[in-house]
Amino acid sequence: MIDAISVLLVDDEDDFVTTLAERLELRGFDAQVANDGEAALASVLRAAPQVMVLDLKMPGMSGLEVLRRSLAEAPDIRVIMLTGHGSETDRDEAMRIGAYSYLQKPVDIDSLTSLINEAVASTV
Amino acid sequence: MSARKAKPDCSPDEAAHQGRLTASATHEFKNVLAIIGETSGLMEDLLDLAGEFPHRERIVELIGRVGQQLERGQRLSTWLNRFAHLPDQRPCVFDPAALTAQLTALAERPARLSRVELRLDECEPGQLETDPVGLHIALFEAMEDIWRRLPEGSVLHVSGEPTAEGYSWLLRAEPNGNGNYEPADEPGEKAARACARAGLTMERAGRDLRLESSATPRQGD
């Protein structure tokens, strides 16, 4: 039996991440949620998710800072940035730090699941 | 107009303040729309698992309608966000075609209130270096000056292309019916003033109005 791909969803909009997590679970993923950067980093260290879907702008620690620290702690994690209105500068900075991809909300669920699968395949 | 009645111009600081808060609100709109979208998507997922039951087709149809309105909301939110960021840098180098697309998207509703369709035709990419807010105001005033005179059911076409000196827009009126529309000999005061401030020249050719900017980016910048 193949283990489900573990995905950590990070967004301060709880209704958004819990609903998205439920949709990913229905598609066979093991989805966890975090509502801020500190909780996300704790989850990265504790649960070692294979993929993180990370909001860019959150209260407290920014998505870029979470990205930077996550990659420092877990270099194999694949991080997909997901933002409402990110600028080109934000995108360039995220990709420079090491994000796997950068998406704008809303994201089609099938596109997101394909990207998560691709991200995991890229680590093999 | 007396000095008391004259509307004060919006200062750069005021425009930046309004833009900053509007941009922030558009982020919240995006979050709201994203939650509605995911919730609607989850309902669709659960429907797929539920099998047949009464009113199933009706519910599928209603979820589809939510999806259509979400797309509309997302488009508006994106255009509004770009509009809100206009005052970030004044002046700056930008693509007037992108600004025109954003303006016509946001001006579509005020035109529709006059029962005129604002239609964006081809706008080729270009580059200008000027105040995008002033240009935005000038183009809007020029468009509104035309659509207010047009009979209901008319179309106002907007197109643009780069020129050797900068950029040129063509506002082409397509009046409804028997063409009871006669363009004014002179543009309205507000449009003329806004265009003069933005450095736009106005040239009328029959029913068409051509606007030109010569604000090409300075060399070496």
HADDOCK unambig.tbl for C-alpha pairs under 7 A between the chains (distance, minus, plus):
assign (segid A and resid 15 and name CA) (segid B and resid 35 and name CA) 6.37 0.50 0.50
assign (segid A and resid 16 and name CA) (segid B and resid 34 and name CA) 6.80 0.50 0.50
assign (segid A and resid 16 and name CA) (segid B and resid 35 and name CA) 4.79 0.50 0.50
assign (segid A and resid 16 and name CA) (segid B and resid 38 and name CA) 6.78 0.50 0.50
assign (segid A and resid 19 and name CA) (segid B and resid 38 and name CA) 6.18 0.50 0.50
assign (segid A and resid 19 and name CA) (segid B and resid 39 and name CA) 6.30 0.50 0.50
assign (segid A and resid 20 and name CA) (segid B and resid 38 and name CA) 6.19 0.50 0.50
assign (segid A and resid 23 and name CA) (segid B and resid 42 and name CA) 5.99 0.50 0.50
assign (segid A and resid 84 and name CA) (segid B and resid 27 and name CA) 5.89 0.50 0.50
assign (segid A and resid 84 and name CA) (segid B and resid 30 and name CA) 5.65 0.50 0.50
assign (segid A and resid 84 and name CA) (segid B and resid 31 and name CA) 6.90 0.50 0.50
assign (segid A and resid 85 and name CA) (segid B and resid 27 and name CA) 6.45 0.50 0.50
assign (segid A and resid 105 and name CA) (segid B and resid 34 and name CA) 6.58 0.50 0.50
assign (segid A and resid 106 and name CA) (segid B and resid 34 and name CA) 5.61 0.50 0.50
